[in-house]
Amino acid sequence: MATFSHLAYFPVRRSSCRDSYEPNKQNLSNIKIDGTSKKPATKVEMAGVATTSISMTLLGNDYVTEQQARQNIPTTKQSVDHFRQGFSIEGGVGYRQRVVIRSYEVGPDKTATLESVLNLLQETALNHVWMSGLLSDGFGATHEMMRNDLIWVVSRMQVQVDQYPIWGEVLEIDTWVQASGKNGMKRDWLIRSQATGHVFARATSTWVMLNRKTRRLSKMPEGVRGEIAPWFIEKQAITDDVPEKIIKLDNNAKYVNSDLKPKRSDLDMNHHVNNVKYVKWMLETIPDDILESHQLTGITLEYRKECGSSDIVQSLCDPEDGMFIERLKQENQDTSLLDGFSLAAGILENGVFLGSFEKRQLRYTHLLQTNGNLKDEEIVRGRTVWKKKPEPSPFASM
């Protein structure tokens, strides 16, 4: 499974108060250390042990740490976040944010990458939590969750992409949460063009609770339910979300990439590999010709286990309903004959019409697992769906 830090959900309320949400309006001259006027934080030798003083800022009648003051996290529910171009929707419990696609978020074709889309989902989820006024250093845990050593983990995620935004485009991203059974939650997203209103992508995710110490799944305590239930919305981003079984691949998979090692830059705040890195490892097994001719239009992820910095990962990939087409490609050196046949009459396999190659979607099954242990352990199962890229317009270069 993926830990909460992969896609944040609900946060903790802090006891400290802030008179202003504007960080520039804070009176930093009132910073104190242990009740006295602020002095530079220095290491003090006491009985041969070096200790570091803690900077505390006086805001109103309460003290907050220097980190809390720098983060400027709201302690009450906000309706507008001017810094992040965000505001409340759905009667105050949903969230909408405007973002601009940056130059470093696009690929060679000047469109946003799937990794960039996933990062935007994560960021807007965190900002939604930020606006709730419940966020704390617990990073996703409410008061009752902290008391019970509970955290959120994502167990499943699905993203459908109709079109990728382009460099410089302004997007509106909506996100909200709802109940999922007795002990889980769902978070959904909609990404649309601010200029045209066209919905580019839809996403849904399922979350469960994990005991932070035992690393075992936990039921949702009634106290936690009471805290987060007011945020639930009965609304779905993907209305036809009927989970399909994702089979477990073995070492006979067609494409295998072994000896993948997490880097320091791959780790999140919980010191585990971020789920966006999982997607990168999966896509590295897709054949180059598919990446060049097709566009990723859907991905489903089922998380099974956290991945740490010391794990060695193996990425497995096998084509699903595109197996017959790929087999024909491999057996025919002259692909023009194959394309002509598929375009003219479609493809038959065992008497079943598969449709033309140009219009068919290709599907791949994926598996990331630990490699080199006595027993390989699943990290995440996945499925990707690809459609043929549209031909460039003959007037595009005129």
Order of alpha helices (4+ residues) and beta strands (2+ residues): beta-beta-beta-beta-beta-beta-beta-alpha-beta-beta-beta-alpha-alpha-beta-beta-beta-beta-beta-alpha-beta-alpha-alpha-beta-beta-alpha-alpha-beta-beta-beta-beta
